[in-house]
Amino acid sequence: RTDFNISLRFPEDIQINPKNGSSFLFSKDPKDDEKEQIFEFSFSEQKPVHLTTSPEINNASSFIWAKSGDFIYLINADEKSNQDTFYKLNPKTKDLTKLISLKGNSHYLSDSNDEYLIYYDLVSNTHTVYFLYDLKSGQTKQITKSNAFFRQARFNSFNTGLYYLSDKEGNFNNLFYFDLKTGKERKVNNQILNITAYKISPDEKSVLFKTNENGAEQIRIFQLVENKTSIELPKPNLQPGVIERFGWKNNEEVGFTLESHLFPPKIESWNLKNKELKTIQAGVASPNLVNNLGESSVIRWKSFDNKEISGIIQKPKSVAEKLPVIIYIHGGPKLQYQPYFNVFRTFPVSYLNAASIYTNIRGSSGFGREFANLDNGEKRIDSIKDLEALINWIEKQPELDSSKIVVKVDSFGGFLALALAIRNPFKINGVIAESPVISVKNAFYYSSKSVQDSLKDEYGSDETMSSL
């Protein structure tokens, strides 16, 4: 609980001090200008301290703790000079030490140890390149060579190598190990898994995977022998849902959060030794909000090219008549709808007796690299055709009222929804578009250089964007 009057905007992960856990780092834009600054919040003092007060730091785009917890490494992204500068920051004195400057604003920190920083260059939304920065010599070394997407590079427990995920050898992510001494890379998992994240046990004898299975998430645990997966260890029997946070408590116990359309987040632990699943803390929702919720389920339909598209449907428990339909389209476009607990999406189902359909049309993540690229460039119209095929599917469902369809979207989903409504004015009753993209071309050209670089593969050429 915090008692300070300041609006905080947390990144995907707050950064807990690895030394003693006495504080954490977060970023926010104090001037509401999307220029990030770094703050440290002390648990004992219960207040945040602005660390990046130096005029050299106008936009801290990435930051991590040093392993010792005594220093912070950060990147300042200067859009005017199109340059990223790496710094070492002393949180006690706020003193800065400049490390290296690189062209472009597409670099991000991944991990550190006593000898190296790991960082990557986001070349595009399908291509990243990882580098090692030697803290003593100031030299950099490229460690990934393939034209593929690499992510979550982390040093191993003994600092002899590092792990990272990549789709370089297939449609889904595999886990790889890079040996720092030999410079050689090898694949860790022998199984075909849709891996979205991983955690190595403290003794490095096991690996915990988070896998995506039709939008819901599961954990899978394997023994590690010489940096290769071997025997799969028992896993808990989980309700279909989303795992937002997970990790090892010790070598025999893992913890994770779990939530779904039906229940808010709860914290669970799984003991590998006695195979016990225990709820540590559970969120509580108002009975009026959840008592009328039916189970969510995956639906599938065939699009114009016979490709199978899927989504998640949620309906109320008591159905007295045909249900009006709310179609949700996610932004990104390379995101994915998953069964998170969300009161704003639960309310129409529970109180208004509407059916909600969360679509994962082509271009969505979570279904492999090939599927994610099916809407790139001139193929953008195909994702709209997926939605038109969904409307045809709705018309054939006896419990759904195809004469009452509303589309609810935000960001890039707004572009798709508005295009869908224009193409089908007599089938769509309304569009609720929050911060929608109206013009793909304008959205691209009014973005920063780093965003433009990452979206070139997605949006295609100038001619393609002009036609959208």
C-alpha positions as CSV (number, residue, x, y, z in Angstrom):
1,R,0.0,0.0,0.0
2,T,1.3,3.5,-0.8
3,D,0.2,6.8,0.7
4,F,1.8,9.4,-1.6
5,N,-0.2,11.7,-3.8
6,I,1.4,11.0,-7.2
7,S,0.1,9.3,-10.3
8,L,2.3,6.3,-11.1
9,R,2.5,4.6,-14.5
10,F,4.3,1.3,-14.0
11,P,6.1,-0.5,-16.8
12,E,5.4,-4.2,-17.5
13,D,7.7,-5.1,-14.6
14,I,8.8,-3.1,-11.6
15,Q,12.4,-3.6,-10.8
16,I,13.0,-4.9,-7.3
17,N,16.4,-4.2,-5.8
18,P,18.3,-7.6,-6.1
19,K,20.5,-6.8,-3.1
20,N,18.0,-6.7,-0.3
21,G,14.5,-6.1,-1.8
22,S,14.3,-2.8,0.1
23,S,13.1,-0.8,-2.9
24,F,12.0,-0.9,-6.5
25,L,12.4,1.1,-9.6
26,F,9.6,2.4,-11.9
27,S,9.3,4.9,-14.6
28,K,6.8,7.7,-15.4
29,D,6.6,10.9,-17.4
30,P,6.3,13.7,-14.8
31,K,5.4,16.2,-17.5
32,D,2.9,14.0,-19.3
33,D,5.1,14.3,-22.5
34,E,5.9,10.6,-22.8
35,K,9.5,11.3,-21.7
36,E,10.3,8.7,-19.1
37,Q,12.1,9.4,-15.9
38,I,13.3,6.8,-13.3
39,F,12.1,6.8,-9.7
40,E,13.0,4.6,-6.8
41,F,10.4,3.7,-4.2
42,S,11.7,2.8,-0.7
43,F,9.5,0.4,1.3
44,S,10.8,1.8,4.6
45,E,10.3,5.5,3.7
46,Q,7.1,4.9,1.7
47,K,7.9,7.5,-0.9
48,P,9.4,7.8,-4.4
49,V,12.7,9.5,-5.2
50,H,13.4,10.9,-8.6
51,L,16.8,9.5,-9.7
52,T,17.3,10.9,-13.2
53,T,17.5,14.5,-12.3
54,S,20.5,15.2,-14.5
55,P,19.7,17.2,-17.7
56,E,21.5,14.5,-19.6
57,I,18.5,12.2,-19.1
58,N,15.5,13.4,-21.0
59,N,13.9,10.0,-21.8
60,A,15.0,6.9,-19.9
61,S,13.7,4.3,-22.4
62,S,15.2,1.2,-20.6
63,F,16.8,0.5,-17.2
64,I,17.9,-2.5,-15.0
65,W,19.6,-3.0,-11.7
66,A,23.2,-4.1,-11.6
67,K,23.4,-7.6,-10.0
68,S,24.9,-6.0,-6.8
69,G,21.9,-3.7,-6.4
70,D,24.3,-0.8,-5.9
71,F,24.0,0.7,-9.4
72,I,21.5,1.1,-12.2
73,Y,22.1,0.8,-15.9
74,L,19.9,2.9,-18.2
75,I,19.5,4.0,-21.8
76,N,18.6,7.6,-22.7
77,A,16.8,7.8,-26.0
78,D,17.4,11.2,-27.6
79,E,15.0,11.4,-30.6
80,K,16.5,14.7,-31.8
81,S,19.9,13.2,-32.4
82,N,18.5,9.7,-33.1
83,Q,20.9,8.3,-30.6
84,D,20.8,6.0,-27.6
85,T,23.3,6.6,-24.8
86,F,24.0,4.0,-22.1
87,Y,24.8,5.2,-18.5
88,K,25.7,3.8,-15.1
89,L,23.7,5.6,-12.3
90,N,24.5,5.6,-8.6
91,P,21.1,5.8,-6.9
92,K,22.5,7.3,-3.7
93,T,24.4,10.2,-5.3
94,K,22.6,10.3,-8.6
95,D,26.0,10.5,-10.3
96,L,26.1,9.4,-14.0
97,T,28.8,7.6,-15.8
98,K,28.5,7.5,-19.6
99,L,29.3,4.1,-21.1
100,I,28.5,4.1,-24.9
101,S,26.4,5.9,-27.5
102,L,24.7,4.1,-30.4
103,K,22.9,5.3,-33.5
104,G,19.1,4.9,-33.3
105,N,16.4,4.8,-30.6
106,S,15.7,1.0,-30.8
107,H,18.1,-0.4,-28.1
108,Y,16.9,-2.0,-24.8
109,L,18.6,-3.5,-21.8
110,S,18.0,-7.2,-21.0
111,D,20.4,-8.3,-18.2
112,S,23.7,-7.7,-16.4
113,N,26.4,-9.4,-14.4
114,D,29.7,-8.2,-13.0
115,E,31.3,-8.3,-16.5
116,Y,28.7,-7.7,-19.1
117,L,25.5,-5.9,-20.1
118,I,23.1,-7.7,-22.4
119,Y,21.2,-5.4,-24.7
120,Y,19.3,-5.8,-28.0
121,D,18.4,-3.8,-31.1
122,L,14.8,-3.9,-32.1
123,V,15.3,-4.0,-35.9
124,S,11.7,-4.7,-36.6
125,N,8.7,-6.5,-35.0
126,T,10.1,-9.8,-36.4
127,H,13.8,-9.2,-36.0
128,T,16.0,-8.4,-32.9
129,V,19.8,-8.6,-32.5
130,Y,21.4,-9.2,-29.1
131,F,24.8,-7.8,-28.0
132,L,27.2,-8.2,-25.1
133,Y,28.8,-5.0,-23.8
134,D,32.0,-5.5,-21.9
135,L,31.9,-3.3,-18.8
136,K,35.7,-3.3,-18.4
137,S,36.9,-2.8,-22.0
138,G,33.8,-0.9,-23.4
139,Q,33.7,-3.3,-26.4
140,T,30.5,-4.8,-27.8
141,K,30.0,-8.2,-29.4
142,Q,27.1,-9.4,-31.4
143,I,25.8,-12.8,-30.2
144,T,22.7,-13.5,-32.4
145,K,23.1,-13.7,-36.2
146,S,19.8,-15.0,-37.6
147,N,17.2,-12.8,-39.1
148,A,14.7,-13.7,-36.4
149,F,13.1,-12.5,-33.2
150,F,15.1,-13.1,-30.0
151,R,13.8,-12.2,-26.5
152,Q,14.3,-12.5,-22.7
153,A,18.1,-13.0,-22.8
154,R,19.3,-13.8,-19.2
155,F,22.6,-14.9,-17.7
156,N,22.6,-18.3,-16.1
157,S,23.1,-18.8,-12.4
158,F,26.9,-19.4,-12.8
159,N,27.6,-16.6,-15.4
160,T,29.0,-19.1,-17.8
161,G,26.4,-18.5,-20.4
162,L,23.0,-17.1,-21.2
163,Y,19.6,-18.2,-22.2
164,Y,17.1,-16.6,-24.7
165,L,13.9,-17.4,-26.6
166,S,13.7,-17.3,-30.4
167,D,11.5,-18.4,-33.3
168,K,14.6,-18.9,-35.5
169,E,14.0,-22.6,-35.9
170,G,10.3,-22.8,-36.3
171,N,6.9,-21.2,-36.0
172,F,7.1,-21.0,-32.2
173,N,9.7,-19.9,-29.7
174,N,12.4,-22.4,-28.6
175,L,14.8,-21.8,-25.7
176,F,18.5,-21.5,-26.6
177,Y,21.7,-21.5,-24.5
178,F,24.7,-19.4,-25.5
179,D,28.1,-20.5,-24.0
180,L,30.1,-17.4,-23.2
181,K,33.4,-19.3,-23.3
182,T,33.0,-21.1,-26.6
183,G,30.6,-18.7,-28.3
184,K,28.5,-21.6,-29.4
185,E,24.7,-21.8,-29.2
186,R,22.4,-24.8,-28.8
187,K,18.7,-25.5,-28.5
188,V,17.6,-26.4,-25.0
189,N,14.1,-27.9,-25.4
190,N,13.5,-31.1,-27.4
191,Q,9.8,-30.8,-27.3
192,I,7.6,-28.6,-29.6
193,L,6.1,-26.0,-27.2
194,N,4.5,-22.6,-27.7
195,I,6.8,-21.0,-25.1
196,T,6.0,-17.4,-24.1
197,A,8.4,-17.1,-21.1
198,Y,10.8,-19.2,-19.0
199,K,12.5,-19.3,-15.6
200,I,15.6,-21.4,-14.8
201,S,15.7,-22.8,-11.2
202,P,18.3,-21.5,-8.8
203,D,20.4,-24.7,-9.1
204,E,19.9,-24.7,-12.9
205,K,18.7,-28.3,-12.8
206,S,15.1,-27.5,-13.9
207,V,13.4,-25.0,-16.3
208,L,9.9,-23.6,-15.9
209,F,8.1,-22.7,-19.1
210,K,4.9,-20.7,-19.5
211,T,3.1,-22.0,-22.6
212,N,0.2,-20.6,-24.7
213,E,-2.5,-23.1,-25.5
214,N,-5.4,-21.6,-27.5
215,G,-5.0,-18.3,-25.6
216,A,-5.0,-19.9,-22.1
217,E,-1.7,-20.4,-20.4
218,Q,-0.1,-23.3,-18.6
219,I,3.1,-24.0,-16.8
220,R,5.4,-26.9,-17.9
221,I,8.4,-28.0,-15.9
222,F,11.4,-30.0,-17.2
223,Q,14.6,-31.3,-15.8
224,L,17.8,-29.7,-17.2
225,V,20.8,-31.9,-18.0
226,E,23.8,-30.1,-19.5
227,N,21.5,-27.3,-20.7
228,K,19.1,-29.7,-22.4
229,T,15.6,-30.6,-21.3
230,S,15.0,-34.2,-20.3
231,I,12.2,-35.6,-18.1
232,E,9.0,-33.5,-17.8
233,L,8.1,-33.0,-14.1
234,P,4.6,-33.2,-12.7
235,K,2.6,-30.0,-13.4
236,P,-0.5,-28.6,-11.6
237,N,-4.0,-29.1,-13.0
238,L,-5.0,-25.5,-13.6
239,Q,-8.2,-23.9,-14.6
240,P,-7.9,-22.3,-18.1
241,G,-6.7,-18.7,-17.6
242,V,-3.8,-16.3,-17.8
243,I,-0.5,-16.5,-15.9
244,E,0.8,-12.9,-15.6
245,R,3.7,-13.5,-13.1
246,F,5.6,-16.7,-12.3
247,G,8.9,-17.8,-10.9
248,W,10.9,-20.1,-8.6
249,K,10.6,-19.7,-4.9
250,N,13.3,-22.4,-4.4
251,N,14.5,-25.5,-6.3
252,E,11.3,-27.4,-5.4
253,E,8.6,-24.8,-5.4
254,V,7.2,-22.4,-8.0
255,G,4.8,-19.5,-7.6
256,F,2.5,-17.8,-10.2
257,T,-0.6,-15.7,-10.6
258,L,-3.7,-17.1,-12.3
259,E,-6.8,-15.3,-13.5
260,S,-9.6,-15.8,-16.0
261,H,-12.8,-14.2,-17.3
262,L,-14.5,-15.9,-14.3
263,F,-12.2,-14.9,-11.4
264,P,-9.8,-12.1,-10.5
265,P,-6.0,-12.8,-10.0
266,K,-4.9,-15.2,-7.3
267,I,-1.4,-16.2,-6.2
268,E,-0.7,-20.0,-6.3
269,S,2.2,-22.1,-5.4
270,W,3.1,-25.6,-6.7
271,N,5.4,-27.9,-4.8
272,L,7.2,-30.3,-7.1
273,K,8.1,-32.7,-4.2
274,N,4.7,-33.3,-2.7
275,K,2.7,-32.2,-5.7
276,E,0.7,-29.7,-3.7
277,L,-1.1,-26.8,-5.3
278,K,-1.8,-24.1,-2.7
279,T,-3.6,-20.7,-3.0
280,I,-1.6,-18.1,-1.2
281,Q,-3.9,-15.1,-1.9
282,A,-7.1,-14.8,-3.9
283,G,-8.7,-11.7,-5.3
284,V,-12.4,-11.3,-4.6
285,A,-15.0,-10.1,-7.1
286,S,-18.5,-8.8,-6.3
287,P,-21.0,-11.7,-6.6
288,N,-23.3,-9.5,-8.6
289,L,-20.5,-9.2,-11.2
290,V,-19.6,-12.9,-11.6
291,N,-22.7,-14.9,-10.6
292,N,-24.3,-14.7,-14.0
293,L,-21.1,-15.4,-15.9
294,G,-20.9,-18.6,-17.9
295,E,-17.7,-20.5,-18.8
296,S,-15.7,-19.0,-21.6
297,S,-14.8,-21.2,-24.5
298,V,-12.7,-21.1,-27.7
299,I,-14.6,-20.7,-31.0
300,R,-13.3,-21.3,-34.5
301,W,-14.5,-20.3,-37.9
302,K,-13.3,-20.6,-41.5
303,S,-12.3,-17.4,-43.3
304,F,-12.5,-16.5,-47.0
305,D,-9.3,-18.5,-47.8
306,N,-10.4,-21.5,-45.6
307,K,-7.9,-20.6,-42.9
308,E,-9.1,-21.3,-39.4
309,I,-9.5,-18.3,-37.2
310,S,-10.3,-18.4,-33.5
311,G,-11.6,-16.3,-30.6
312,I,-12.9,-16.6,-27.1
313,I,-16.7,-16.3,-26.4
314,Q,-18.3,-15.6,-23.1
315,K,-22.0,-15.8,-22.4
316,P,-24.2,-15.3,-19.4
317,K,-25.4,-18.3,-17.4
318,S,-29.1,-17.6,-17.8
319,V,-30.2,-17.2,-21.5
320,A,-33.8,-16.4,-22.0
321,E,-33.6,-15.0,-25.5
322,K,-31.2,-14.4,-28.3
323,L,-28.1,-12.6,-27.1
324,P,-26.8,-9.4,-28.6
325,V,-23.1,-9.6,-29.5
326,I,-20.1,-7.4,-28.7
327,I,-17.1,-8.1,-30.9
328,Y,-13.7,-7.1,-29.4
329,I,-10.7,-6.5,-31.6
330,H,-7.3,-6.0,-30.0
331,G,-4.7,-3.5,-30.9
332,G,-1.1,-4.0,-31.8
333,P,-1.9,-5.5,-34.3
334,K,0.5,-8.2,-33.0
335,L,-1.2,-8.8,-29.7
336,Q,-3.6,-11.5,-28.5
337,Y,-6.8,-11.7,-26.6
338,Q,-6.6,-13.9,-23.6
339,P,-9.1,-14.6,-20.8
340,Y,-8.0,-11.9,-18.4
341,F,-10.4,-10.8,-15.6
342,N,-11.7,-7.4,-16.7
343,V,-14.7,-5.8,-15.0
344,F,-15.4,-3.5,-18.1
345,R,-15.8,-6.6,-20.2
346,T,-17.5,-8.7,-17.6
347,F,-20.2,-6.1,-17.0
348,P,-22.0,-6.4,-20.4
349,V,-22.2,-10.2,-20.1
350,S,-23.3,-10.3,-16.5
351,Y,-25.7,-7.3,-16.4
352,L,-26.8,-6.8,-20.0
353,N,-27.0,-10.5,-21.0
354,A,-24.8,-9.9,-24.1
355,A,-22.3,-12.4,-25.6
356,S,-18.8,-11.1,-25.9
357,I,-16.4,-12.5,-28.5
358,Y,-12.7,-11.7,-28.2
359,T,-11.2,-12.2,-31.6
360,N,-7.7,-13.3,-32.5
361,I,-7.7,-12.7,-36.2
362,R,-4.7,-13.2,-38.5
363,G,-1.8,-11.0,-37.4
364,S,-2.4,-11.9,-33.7
365,S,0.5,-13.2,-31.7
366,G,0.4,-16.5,-29.8
367,F,-0.3,-18.7,-32.9
368,G,3.2,-18.8,-34.4
369,R,5.3,-16.5,-36.5
370,E,3.6,-17.4,-39.8
371,F,0.1,-16.5,-38.5
372,A,1.4,-13.2,-37.0
373,N,2.7,-12.1,-40.4
374,L,-0.4,-13.0,-42.4
375,D,-1.8,-9.4,-42.2
376,N,1.4,-7.6,-43.2
377,G,1.5,-4.9,-45.8
378,E,-1.0,-5.4,-48.6
379,K,-2.5,-8.4,-46.8
380,R,-4.1,-6.0,-44.2
381,I,-7.5,-6.4,-45.8
382,D,-7.4,-10.1,-45.1
383,S,-7.8,-9.5,-41.3
384,I,-10.9,-7.5,-42.0
385,K,-12.2,-10.4,-44.1
386,D,-11.6,-12.6,-41.0
387,L,-14.1,-10.4,-39.1
388,E,-16.6,-10.6,-41.9
389,A,-16.4,-14.4,-41.8
390,L,-17.1,-14.1,-38.0
391,I,-20.3,-12.2,-38.7
392,N,-21.3,-14.9,-41.1
393,W,-20.6,-17.4,-38.3
394,I,-22.7,-15.4,-35.8
395,E,-25.6,-15.4,-38.2
396,K,-25.7,-19.2,-38.0
397,Q,-25.7,-19.5,-34.2
398,P,-29.2,-19.9,-32.9
399,E,-28.5,-18.3,-29.5
400,L,-26.9,-15.2,-30.9
401,D,-28.8,-12.2,-32.4
402,S,-26.9,-11.1,-35.5
403,S,-29.2,-8.1,-35.9
404,K,-27.6,-6.6,-32.7
405,I,-23.8,-6.5,-33.2
406,V,-21.5,-3.8,-31.7
407,V,-17.8,-3.7,-32.1
408,K,-15.6,-2.5,-29.2
409,V,-12.0,-1.6,-29.8
410,D,-9.0,0.6,-29.1
411,S,-5.8,1.7,-30.8
412,F,-5.1,-0.3,-34.0
413,G,-8.2,-2.3,-33.5
414,G,-10.1,0.9,-34.1
415,F,-8.8,1.0,-37.7
416,L,-10.0,-2.5,-38.3
417,A,-13.4,-1.9,-36.7
418,L,-14.1,1.3,-38.6
419,A,-13.1,-0.4,-41.9
420,L,-15.4,-3.4,-41.0
421,A,-18.3,-1.0,-40.4
422,I,-17.8,0.9,-43.6
423,R,-17.7,-2.3,-45.6
424,N,-20.7,-3.8,-43.7
425,P,-23.0,-0.8,-42.8
426,F,-26.1,-2.9,-42.5
427,K,-24.6,-5.6,-40.3
428,I,-22.8,-3.5,-37.6
429,N,-25.1,-1.5,-35.3
430,G,-22.3,0.5,-33.7
431,V,-18.6,0.9,-33.1
432,I,-17.0,2.0,-29.8
433,A,-13.5,3.0,-30.8
434,E,-11.2,4.4,-28.1
435,S,-8.0,6.2,-29.4
436,P,-8.5,4.6,-32.8
437,V,-6.0,4.6,-35.6
438,I,-7.8,6.4,-38.5
439,S,-4.9,6.4,-41.0
440,V,-2.2,3.8,-41.0
441,K,0.0,6.1,-43.0
442,N,-0.4,9.0,-40.6
443,A,0.0,6.6,-37.6
444,F,3.3,5.5,-39.1
445,Y,4.8,8.9,-40.1
446,Y,3.8,10.7,-36.9
447,S,5.5,8.0,-34.8
448,S,9.1,8.2,-33.6
449,K,11.9,6.9,-35.8
450,S,12.4,3.8,-33.6
451,V,8.7,2.9,-33.9
452,Q,8.8,3.4,-37.6
453,D,11.8,1.0,-37.9
454,S,10.0,-1.7,-35.9
455,L,6.9,-1.4,-38.0
456,K,8.3,-1.5,-41.5
457,D,7.6,-5.2,-42.0
458,E,4.1,-4.8,-40.5
459,Y,2.9,-1.8,-42.6
460,G,4.8,-2.3,-45.8
461,S,5.7,0.3,-48.4
462,D,4.5,3.8,-48.8
463,E,2.2,2.7,-51.6
464,T,0.7,0.0,-49.3
465,M,0.1,2.4,-46.5
466,S,-1.5,5.0,-48.9
467,S,-4.1,2.4,-49.8
468,L,-5.2,1.7,-46.2
